[in-house]
C-alpha cells in the first residue's frame, strides 16, 4: 500500500473515531438529563447544532434517536433547523422537519426563522422541503411570493407556487388563490370568468362587461320605440321600425 493511501486510511479512521467520541459524549449528556442549553461549549460543539453545521447526517439522526431536543436553541437562539438552512444542509433540514415536534416557526435573536435564511440564500431545495412539511399560513406564503416576484427570483417563485397550493388565477384577474379553490373561483368569483348574459341573449361575457354589453349589442335588451313609445327588445326594434313605421323619422 502506498504512503498516500496509508495516510488517507489513517485520516479516515481518526475522523470516524472523533465522531464516535463526540456521539458518545452527547449520549452520556442526555442520560444525565442535561439540555443543550446547559452543556459546556465543547458539548455544544459536539452536539446537534455542530453536527448539523458540519453536515453529519448520521450523527444528527443518532442524536435525535437518543432523545436530543429538535427545537433546542444555541446562544443565538437558533435551532438545528436554522443551522441547516444557514449552511445549506438539505438532507439534514429534511430530517429535522420530518422529526416529530419540529417547530419551523422558531425565531432567533435576529427575529428570523429557518425559512427566512433559506429564502435569503435562494436555496430552492430547503424552501421546498420546508413548505412541504409545514402548515404555513396563507399571508406568510403570499409574503414570500411577493418578495420572490419583486426580487425577480423566478425559480424560487415557481418553487413556492408549486408547493403551497396557491397560484394566480389562470383567467388573468390577478388574484392569488388556493389550488383547491381554483374551480370554485373560476366558476363563481372571478371577475374575468365567462358567464351567460343576464338577459339571456345567449352570449357569454365577463361580469364586468354586462352593462356595456346591454348598452351596445345585447339582443334582449329592452328599449323604447322613439315613434310610438312601445317597449321592444333590441332584436325586435329594426323590424318594428321598418314595417310598422316606414317613412317616419325616428331622430
N, C-alpha and C positions, 0 to 999 in steps of 0.2 A: 504493500500500500504506500502511495507517495506521501510525502510530508504534508502536501497541500490537503489531500483527502483526510489525513490523520487530524490535522488541525480543525477541519470542518466538523469531523465527528466529535472531537473533544468539545468544541464550542457549542454544538447542538446538545450534547449531554449536559454541559454546565447550565445552559439556558433552561432545559427541562427540569433540572434539579432545583434551580432557583424558583421556577414556577410552582413546583410541588411544595417547596418550603413555605412560599407565600400562602398557598391554599391551605396548608396545614395550620398556619397561624390564624388565618381567617376563621377556620372551623373551630379552633380552640377558643377564639374570642367569642364566637357565637354560643359555644357551650357554656361559657361563663356569663351569658346573658348580657354581654356588652353590646352597645349600639355603635353604629358607625360614627355618630357624632361625638362619642366619648372616647374613641380609640386614640392612641398615640399617633403622631404624624406618620410613622413607619407603617402602622397597621392600616391607616387610611390609604397610603400609597400602595400597599399590597392588597387592598380590598376591591370592592365592586367598582368604585369610580376609576381607580387606576387601571384595572383590568379592561374596563370599557375604553378608556382613553388609548390604551395600547392595542386595542383590537383583539384581545384574547377571548374569543367566543367561548371556548371550553371552560375557561376559568370563571367567566360570568355565569354560565349555566350552572356550574358546580356550586358557586356561591349562593345563587338563588335557590338551588335544591337544598342547600344546607340551612336555609332559613334567613338569608340576608333580606333586609327591607328594601324592596324595589323602589320605594319613594324616599329613601334616606337622602339627606342633603349634606353637601360638603360645606366648607366655610363660606362659600359664595352663594349658598342657598340653592345649589344646583343638584339635581338628581342624576342618576346614571344615564337617564334618557337625555338630559341636557348634554352630558359629555358625549354621548353617541352622536347627537346632532351637530355639535360643535366640531367634532373631529371626523365627521363623515363615516361613521361606522354603521353601515346599513344593516348588516346581519344582526348586530347586537341590538340596534334600535328595534328591529322586528321582534327579536326575542323578548325584549323588555316590554314592548307594547302588548304582546300576547300573554304576558305573565299576569296572573290574577291580581287585581288590586292596583295595577299600574295607573297612576294619575298623570295624564299628559297635560293637565291644566296648571301644574305647579309653576309658579314664577320664581325666578331667582332674585338676587339683590338688585339686579338691573331691570326688574319688572318684565322679564322676558320668559316665555315658555320655550320648550324644546322645539316646537313647531316654528316659532319665530326665527330661531337660529338656523333651522334647516331651510326656511324660506329665504332668508337673507343670503345664505350660501348658494342659493339656486340649486339645492340638492333635490332633484326630482324624485329619486327613489325614497328618501326618508319622508318627504312631504306626502308621497303617495301612500306609503305604509301607515303613516300617522292618520291620514284621512280614512283609510280602510278599517282602522282598528279603534277609532274613537267616534263618539256621537257629537260631533262639533255642531254648535248652534248655527242657524242659518245666517244671522247677522255677521258672525265671525267668518264664515265661509265667504260671504259677499265682500267682506273687508279685504281678505287675501286676494280675491278675484279682481277687485278694483285695483289693488296695488300691482298685481301682475300685468294688468292691461295698461295702467299708467306708465309703468317702467318698461313696457314692451318686452316682457318676459313671456313670450308666446308659448314656448314649450311648457313652461310652468303653468300657464293659464289653461292649457289643454289637460294637464295632469289634474288640476283642480276640478275642471268641468267633468272629466271622465270618472272622477272618484268621489264626488259629493252628491250626485243625483240632481244637480241643477244645471241649467243651460238657458241660453237666450231663446226666446220664442222663435220658432222657425218661420213664423209668418211675418216677422220683422217689426213687431210692435215695440221691441226694446226691453220688455220685461224679462227678468231672470226668474225662472220657475223651476220647481222640482220636477224631475223626470216622471215621477209617479203621478203628477198632476197635469202632465202635458196635454193629454187628450181632453180633460175637463176644461183646461184653459182655452184650448183651441176651439172647442165646441161652444162654450158658454160665456167666456170672459174676454177673450182677445178682441180689442177694437178693430183688428185687421182681419178677423175671421169672415169668410163669405157666408151671408145669411140670405134667405128669401126676402124679397121686398115686402115690407109690412102691408102694402096694399094688394099683394098677391098678383102682381103683373107677370110673375114667372121669372123675373130676372134676379140673379144673385149678386148682392153688393155687400160692402162692409157697412157696419152700423153707422160709422161717421159719414157715410155717403148718402144716407137715406133722405135727408132734407133736400140736398142738391138734386138727387135723382127724381124726387117728386116734382120739383120745380121745373126740371128740364125735359125729362123724357119718359117718366112713368106713364104707361098707357092707361092705368087705372086711376090716376089722379083726377079728382073731380074739379071741374072748372065751370064757370058760368058763361053762357052764350051772351055776347055783347049786344045782340039784336033783340032777342026775346026774353032774356033772363033765365032761360032754362038751365038746370044743373046737369052737366054731362060729364062722362068720363073722357079723358083726352082722346082715346081711340074713337070715340063717337063724334067728336067735335067737327072733324073735317067733313064727314058725310052729311052731318046735320047742316052745316054751313053751305054745302054745295047744292043739296037737293031741296031743302025747305026754304032757303032764303037767297036764292040765286038773284043776283042783281043788286042786293042791298049792301051797303057799306058797313063794315064791322070795325072801322078805325075809331 
